[in-house]
């Protein structure tokens, strides 16, 4: 039995928890998901001294790119299967 990943669930995770890397964890990209999570946490933690603005902007741009990749079918599960 194949472990198929859902396109709808991927988009829901992207929309609600994207800055925490949830959609990337779901698809099996644990390294880049952890990077998104760490950048978001560090960004919010350092926002009081304005430095946090930079990682949050980077994560925001990354999320837009991820959305385009998901919708065009270029961000697929790490095991190479297709989103259904």
The first five atom37 places (N, CA, C, CB, O) and aatype in JSON, in Angstrom:
{
  "aatype": [20, 20, 20, 20, 20, 20, 20, 20, 20, 20, 20, 20, 20, 20, 20, 20, 20, 20, 20, 20, 20, 20, 20, 20, 20, 20, 20, 20, 20, 20, 20, 20, 20, 20, 20, 20, 20, 20, 20, 20, 20, 20, 20, 20, 20, 20, 20, 20, 20, 20, 20, 20, 20, 20, 20, 20, 20, 20, 20, 20, 20, 20, 20, 20, 20, 20, 20, 20, 20, 20, 20, 20, 20, 20, 20, 20, 20, 20, 20, 20, 20, 20, 20, 20],
  "atom_mask": [
    [1, 1, 1, 1, 1],
    [1, 1, 1, 1, 1],
    [1, 1, 1, 1, 1],
    [1, 1, 1, 1, 1],
    [1, 1, 1, 1, 1],
    [1, 1, 1, 1, 1],
    [1, 1, 1, 1, 1],
    [1, 1, 1, 1, 1],
    [1, 1, 1, 1, 1],
    [1, 1, 1, 1, 1],
    [1, 1, 1, 1, 1],
    [1, 1, 1, 1, 1],
    [1, 1, 1, 1, 1],
    [1, 1, 1, 1, 1],
    [1, 1, 1, 1, 1],
    [1, 1, 1, 1, 1],
    [1, 1, 1, 1, 1],
    [1, 1, 1, 1, 1],
    [1, 1, 1, 1, 1],
    [1, 1, 1, 1, 1],
    [1, 1, 1, 1, 1],
    [1, 1, 1, 1, 1],
    [1, 1, 1, 1, 1],
    [1, 1, 1, 1, 1],
    [1, 1, 1, 1, 1],
    [1, 1, 1, 1, 1],
    [1, 1, 1, 1, 1],
    [1, 1, 1, 1, 1],
    [1, 1, 1, 1, 1],
    [1, 1, 1, 1, 1],
    [1, 1, 1, 1, 1],
    [1, 1, 1, 1, 1],
    [1, 1, 1, 1, 1],
    [1, 1, 1, 1, 1],
    [1, 1, 1, 1, 1],
    [1, 1, 1, 1, 1],
    [1, 1, 1, 1, 1],
    [1, 1, 1, 1, 1],
    [1, 1, 1, 1, 1],
    [1, 1, 1, 1, 1],
    [1, 1, 1, 1, 1],
    [1, 1, 1, 1, 1],
    [1, 1, 1, 1, 1],
    [1, 1, 1, 1, 1],
    [1, 1, 1, 1, 1],
    [1, 1, 1, 1, 1],
    [1, 1, 1, 1, 1],
    [1, 1, 1, 1, 1],
    [1, 1, 1, 1, 1],
    [1, 1, 1, 1, 1],
    [1, 1, 1, 1, 1],
    [1, 1, 1, 1, 1],
    [1, 1, 1, 1, 1],
    [1, 1, 1, 1, 1],
    [1, 1, 1, 1, 1],
    [1, 1, 1, 1, 1],
    [1, 1, 1, 1, 1],
    [1, 1, 1, 1, 1],
    [1, 1, 1, 1, 1],
    [1, 1, 1, 1, 1],
    [1, 1, 1, 1, 1],
    [1, 1, 1, 1, 1],
    [1, 1, 1, 1, 1],
    [1, 1, 1, 1, 1],
    [1, 1, 1, 1, 1],
    [1, 1, 1, 1, 1],
    [1, 1, 1, 1, 1],
    [1, 1, 1, 1, 1],
    [1, 1, 1, 1, 1],
    [1, 1, 1, 1, 1],
    [1, 1, 1, 1, 1],
    [1, 1, 1, 1, 1],
    [1, 1, 1, 1, 1],
    [1, 1, 1, 1, 1],
    [1, 1, 1, 1, 1],
    [1, 1, 1, 1, 1],
    [1, 1, 1, 1, 1],
    [1, 1, 1, 1, 1],
    [1, 1, 1, 1, 1],
    [1, 1, 1, 1, 1],
    [1, 1, 1, 1, 1],
    [1, 1, 1, 1, 1],
    [1, 1, 1, 1, 1],
    [1, 1, 1, 1, 1]
  ],
  "atom_positions": [
    [[0.85, -1.2, 0.0], [0.0, 0.0, 0.0], [0.88, 1.25, 0.0], [-0.96, 0.01, 1.23], [1.8, 1.38, 0.81]],
    [[0.6, 2.13, -0.91], [1.36, 3.36, -1.0], [0.88, 4.37, 0.04], [1.25, 3.96, -2.4], [-0.29, 4.39, 0.41]],
    [[1.81, 5.2, 0.49], [1.48, 6.26, 1.44], [1.32, 7.55, 0.66], [2.58, 6.4, 2.56], [2.25, 8.35, 0.57]],
    [[0.13, 7.75, 0.07], [-0.1, 8.93, -0.77], [-0.35, 10.16, 0.08], [-1.29, 8.69, -1.72], [-0.99, 10.09, 1.13]],
    [[0.17, 11.27, -0.38], [0.01, 12.54, 0.3], [-1.06, 13.36, -0.42], [1.35, 13.32, 0.36], [-1.18, 13.31, -1.64]],
    [[-1.83, 14.1, 0.34], [-2.95, 14.87, -0.18], [-2.53, 16.29, -0.55], [-4.08, 14.91, 0.84], [-1.87, 16.98, 0.24]],
    [[-2.9, 16.73, -1.74], [-2.66, 18.1, -2.18], [-3.43, 19.07, -1.3], [-3.06, 18.28, -3.65], [-2.9, 20.11, -0.9]],
    [[-4.69, 18.74, -0.99], [-5.52, 19.63, -0.17], [-4.91, 19.79, 1.23], [-6.96, 19.08, -0.07], [-4.83, 20.91, 1.74]],
    [[-4.49, 18.69, 1.84], [-3.89, 18.78, 3.17], [-2.58, 19.56, 3.13], [-3.65, 17.37, 3.74], [-2.28, 20.32, 4.05]],
    [[-1.81, 19.37, 2.08], [-0.57, 20.13, 1.92], [-0.86, 21.63, 1.88], [0.17, 19.7, 0.64], [-0.17, 22.41, 2.53]],
    [[-1.88, 22.02, 1.12], [-2.25, 23.44, 1.02], [-2.81, 23.98, 2.34], [-3.27, 23.64, -0.08], [-2.54, 25.13, 2.7]],
    [[-3.58, 23.17, 3.06], [-4.11, 23.59, 4.36], [-2.96, 23.8, 5.34], [-5.11, 22.55, 4.91], [-2.94, 24.79, 6.07]],
    [[-2.02, 22.86, 5.37], [-0.86, 23.0, 6.25], [-0.04, 24.23, 5.86], [0.02, 21.73, 6.2], [0.44, 24.96, 6.73]],
    [[0.13, 24.45, 4.55], [0.86, 25.63, 4.09], [0.17, 26.91, 4.57], [0.98, 25.63, 2.54], [0.83, 27.82, 5.06]],
    [[-1.15, 26.97, 4.43], [-1.9, 28.18, 4.76], [-1.86, 28.49, 6.26], [-3.34, 28.05, 4.3], [-1.61, 29.63, 6.66]],
    [[-2.11, 27.47, 7.1], [-2.23, 27.72, 8.53], [-0.91, 27.6, 9.29], [-3.21, 26.76, 9.12], [-0.71, 28.32, 10.28]],
    [[-0.02, 26.72, 8.86], [1.21, 26.46, 9.61], [2.45, 26.52, 8.73], [1.14, 25.11, 10.28], [3.5, 25.97, 9.08]],
    [[2.34, 27.19, 7.6], [3.44, 27.23, 6.65], [4.72, 27.83, 7.2], [3.04, 28.0, 5.46], [5.81, 27.32, 6.93]],
    [[4.6, 28.89, 7.98], [5.82, 29.52, 8.51], [6.54, 28.62, 9.51], [5.47, 30.84, 9.18], [7.7, 28.85, 9.82]],
    [[5.84, 27.6, 10.0], [6.46, 26.63, 10.9], [6.98, 25.41, 10.14], [5.47, 26.19, 11.97], [7.5, 24.47, 10.74]],
    [[6.83, 25.42, 8.82], [7.34, 24.34, 7.98], [6.48, 23.09, 7.96], [8.7, 23.97, 8.43], [6.94, 22.04, 7.52]],
    [[5.24, 23.18, 8.43], [4.38, 22.0, 8.55], [4.17, 21.28, 7.21], [3.03, 22.4, 9.11], [4.2, 20.05, 7.17]],
    [[3.97, 22.03, 6.14], [3.75, 21.41, 4.84], [5.0, 20.66, 4.36], [3.35, 22.48, 3.8], [4.88, 19.61, 3.72]],
    [[6.18, 21.18, 4.68], [7.41, 20.51, 4.29], [7.67, 19.28, 5.16], [8.6, 21.47, 4.39], [8.15, 18.26, 4.66]],
    [[7.35, 19.35, 6.46], [7.44, 18.15, 7.31], [6.52, 17.07, 6.76], [7.07, 18.48, 8.78], [6.91, 15.91, 6.67]],
    [[5.29, 17.45, 6.39], [4.31, 16.51, 5.85], [4.82, 15.83, 4.58], [3.0, 17.24, 5.56], [4.6, 14.63, 4.38]],
    [[5.49, 16.6, 3.72], [5.99, 16.03, 2.46], [7.3, 15.28, 2.63], [6.16, 17.14, 1.44], [7.76, 14.63, 1.69]],
    [[7.92, 15.35, 3.79], [9.14, 14.59, 4.05], [10.43, 15.38, 3.91], [9.19, 13.43, 3.14], [11.51, 14.79, 3.93]],
    [[10.34, 16.68, 3.76], [11.53, 17.52, 3.64], [11.88, 18.09, 5.03], [11.31, 18.68, 2.61], [11.71, 19.28, 5.28]],
    [[12.34, 17.22, 5.9], [12.55, 17.59, 7.29], [13.62, 18.65, 7.5], [12.89, 16.38, 8.08], [13.49, 19.5, 8.38]],
    [[14.68, 18.63, 6.71], [15.75, 19.61, 6.85], [15.29, 21.02, 6.54], [16.9, 19.25, 5.96], [15.53, 21.94, 7.32]],
    [[14.64, 21.2, 5.39], [14.18, 22.54, 5.03], [13.01, 22.97, 5.9], [13.78, 22.58, 3.54], [12.83, 24.16, 6.16]],
    [[12.2, 22.01, 6.36], [11.11, 22.34, 7.28], [11.67, 22.86, 8.6], [10.21, 21.12, 7.51], [11.16, 23.83, 9.15]],
    [[12.7, 22.2, 9.1], [13.34, 22.65, 10.34], [13.94, 24.04, 10.16], [14.42, 21.65, 10.79], [13.9, 24.86, 11.08]],
    [[14.51, 24.31, 8.98], [15.08, 25.64, 8.71], [13.98, 26.7, 8.75], [15.79, 25.65, 7.34], [14.19, 27.77, 9.32]],
    [[12.82, 26.42, 8.15], [11.71, 27.38, 8.2], [11.26, 27.6, 9.64], [10.53, 26.88, 7.35], [11.02, 28.74, 10.05]],
    [[11.14, 26.53, 10.39], [10.71, 26.62, 11.77], [11.68, 27.46, 12.61], [10.56, 25.23, 12.37], [11.27, 28.34, 13.36]],
    [[12.97, 27.17, 12.48], [13.99, 27.89, 13.24], [14.03, 29.37, 12.85], [15.38, 27.25, 13.03], [14.13, 30.24, 13.71]],
    [[13.96, 29.64, 11.55], [13.99, 31.04, 11.1], [12.78, 31.81, 11.62], [14.03, 31.1, 9.57], [12.9, 32.97, 11.99]],
    [[11.62, 31.17, 11.65], [10.42, 31.83, 12.16], [10.54, 32.1, 13.65], [9.17, 30.98, 11.87], [10.23, 33.2, 14.11]],
    [[10.99, 31.11, 14.4], [11.15, 31.29, 15.86], [12.17, 32.37, 16.15], [11.56, 29.97, 16.53], [11.93, 33.26, 16.98]],
    [[13.32, 32.31, 15.49], [14.35, 33.33, 15.72], [13.88, 34.71, 15.28], [15.63, 32.96, 14.97], [14.18, 35.71, 15.93]],
    [[13.15, 34.76, 14.19], [12.62, 36.04, 13.71], [11.69, 36.69, 14.72], [11.88, 35.84, 12.4], [11.82, 37.87, 15.02]],
    [[10.76, 35.91, 15.25], [9.84, 36.46, 16.24], [10.55, 36.78, 17.54], [8.69, 35.49, 16.5], [10.23, 37.76, 18.2]],
    [[11.52, 35.94, 17.92], [12.25, 36.17, 19.18], [13.1, 37.43, 19.12], [13.14, 34.96, 19.49], [13.32, 38.07, 20.15]],
    [[13.58, 37.79, 17.95], [14.45, 38.97, 17.82], [13.71, 40.17, 17.21], [15.66, 38.63, 16.97], [14.34, 41.17, 16.88]],
    [[12.42, 40.06, 17.06], [11.64, 41.16, 16.47], [11.72, 42.42, 17.32], [10.17, 40.75, 16.29], [11.65, 43.53, 16.79]],
    [[11.85, 42.26, 18.62], [11.89, 43.43, 19.51], [13.07, 44.35, 19.2], [11.96, 42.98, 20.96], [13.0, 45.55, 19.46]],
    [[14.15, 43.8, 18.65], [15.32, 44.62, 18.29], [15.4, 44.81, 16.78], [16.61, 43.98, 18.82], [16.46, 45.15, 16.26]],
    [[14.3, 44.59, 16.08], [14.13, 44.81, 14.66], [14.93, 43.84, 13.78], [14.53, 46.22, 14.33], [14.66, 43.73, 12.58]],
    [[15.89, 43.14, 14.35], [16.67, 42.18, 13.57], [15.78, 41.05, 13.05], [17.8, 41.6, 14.43], [16.04, 40.51, 11.98]],
    [[14.75, 40.71, 13.79], [13.86, 39.61, 13.41], [13.11, 39.84, 12.12], [12.9, 39.38, 14.49], [12.57, 38.89, 11.55]],
    [[13.07, 41.06, 11.67], [12.37, 41.37, 10.43], [12.97, 40.61, 9.24], [12.4, 42.88, 10.17], [12.24, 40.14, 8.37]],
    [[14.29, 40.5, 9.21], [14.97, 39.87, 8.07], [14.59, 38.39, 7.9], [16.49, 39.99, 8.24], [14.16, 38.02, 6.81]],
    [[14.74, 37.54, 8.93], [14.35, 36.14, 8.71], [12.86, 35.97, 8.42], [14.71, 35.31, 9.92], [12.48, 35.05, 7.69]],
    [[12.03, 36.83, 8.97], [10.59, 36.71, 8.7], [10.26, 37.07, 7.26], [9.8, 37.6, 9.66], [9.38, 36.46, 6.66]],
    [[10.95, 38.05, 6.7], [10.76, 38.38, 5.29], [11.23, 37.22, 4.41], [11.52, 39.68, 4.92], [10.58, 36.88, 3.42]],
    [[12.37, 36.63, 4.77], [12.88, 35.49, 4.0], [11.89, 34.33, 4.03], [14.25, 35.03, 4.55], [11.61, 33.73, 2.99]],
    [[11.35, 34.02, 5.2], [10.37, 32.94, 5.31], [9.11, 33.29, 4.51], [10.01, 32.68, 6.8], [8.53, 32.42, 3.87]],
    [[8.69, 34.55, 4.54], [7.53, 34.96, 3.76], [7.71, 34.75, 2.27], [7.22, 36.41, 4.03], [6.81, 34.26, 1.59]],
    [[8.87, 35.13, 1.76], [9.17, 34.91, 0.33], [9.22, 33.41, 0.04], [10.51, 35.59, -0.06], [8.71, 32.95, -0.98]],
    [[9.86, 32.66, 0.94], [9.96, 31.21, 0.79], [8.57, 30.57, 0.72], [10.78, 30.6, 1.95], [8.36, 29.64, -0.06]],
    [[7.64, 31.07, 1.52], [6.28, 30.52, 1.5], [5.57, 30.8, 0.18], [5.47, 31.11, 2.65], [4.84, 29.95, -0.33]],
    [[5.78, 31.97, -0.38], [5.19, 32.27, -1.68], [5.75, 31.35, -2.76], [5.43, 33.75, -2.06], [5.02, 30.83, -3.6]],
    [[7.06, 31.15, -2.72], [7.7, 30.23, -3.67], [7.15, 28.82, -3.48], [9.24, 30.24, -3.5], [6.85, 28.14, -4.45]],
    [[7.03, 28.38, -2.22], [6.48, 27.05, -1.95], [5.07, 26.91, -2.5], [6.48, 26.76, -0.45], [4.73, 25.87, -3.07]],
    [[4.23, 27.93, -2.35], [2.87, 27.87, -2.88], [2.89, 27.67, -4.39], [2.1, 29.14, -2.52], [2.15, 26.84, -4.91]],
    [[3.71, 28.42, -5.08], [3.81, 28.27, -6.53], [4.3, 26.86, -6.88], [4.77, 29.34, -7.13], [3.77, 26.23, -7.8]],
    [[5.3, 26.37, -6.16], [5.81, 25.02, -6.43], [4.76, 23.94, -6.16], [7.04, 24.76, -5.57], [4.67, 22.97, -6.91]],
    [[3.97, 24.11, -5.12], [2.92, 23.14, -4.81], [1.86, 23.15, -5.91], [2.27, 23.45, -3.45], [1.47, 22.1, -6.42]],
    [[1.41, 24.34, -6.28], [0.33, 24.45, -7.27], [0.75, 24.02, -8.67], [-0.17, 25.87, -7.33], [-0.08, 23.59, -9.46]],
    [[2.04, 24.13, -8.97], [2.52, 23.7, -10.29], [3.0, 22.25, -10.28], [3.64, 24.61, -10.76], [3.44, 21.73, -11.32]],
    [[2.92, 21.58, -9.14], [3.3, 20.18, -9.06], [4.8, 19.94, -8.98], [2.76, 19.47, -10.22], [5.26, 18.82, -9.22]],
    [[5.57, 20.96, -8.67], [7.02, 20.8, -8.6], [7.52, 20.51, -7.19], [7.69, 22.04, -9.11], [8.65, 20.06, -7.03]],
    [[6.69, 20.76, -6.18], [7.03, 20.38, -4.8], [6.21, 19.13, -4.48], [6.75, 21.55, -3.77], [5.04, 19.23, -4.1]],
    [[6.82, 18.0, -4.64], [6.15, 16.71, -4.44], [6.74, 16.05, -3.19], [6.31, 15.78, -5.71], [7.76, 16.51, -2.68]],
    [[6.1, 15.0, -2.71], [6.66, 14.3, -1.55], [8.11, 13.86, -1.8], [5.79, 13.08, -1.2], [8.5, 13.56, -2.93]],
    [[8.88, 13.82, -0.74], [10.3, 13.48, -0.85], [10.53, 12.09, -1.4], [10.96, 13.6, 0.5], [11.6, 11.81, -1.95]],
    [[9.54, 11.2, -1.27], [9.72, 9.84, -1.78], [9.48, 9.74, -3.29], [8.78, 8.89, -1.06], [9.6, 8.66, -3.88]],
    [[9.14, 10.87, -3.93], [8.98, 10.91, -5.38], [7.55, 10.63, -5.85], [9.9, 9.92, -6.0], [7.28, 10.7, -7.04]],
    [[6.65, 10.32, -4.93], [5.27, 10.05, -5.33], [4.58, 11.37, -5.67], [4.49, 9.3, -4.2], [5.12, 12.45, -5.44]],
    [[3.39, 11.26, -6.23], [2.64, 12.46, -6.6], [1.63, 12.8, -5.52], [1.93, 12.27, -7.94], [1.2, 11.93, -4.76]],
    [[1.26, 14.07, -5.47], [0.19, 14.49, -4.57], [-1.14, 14.11, -5.2], [0.25, 16.02, -4.28], [-1.33, 14.26, -6.41]],
    [[-2.05, 13.6, -4.38], [-3.36, 13.23, -4.94], [-4.45, 14.11, -4.38], [-3.67, 11.76, -4.64], [-5.62, 13.94, -4.74]]
  ]
}
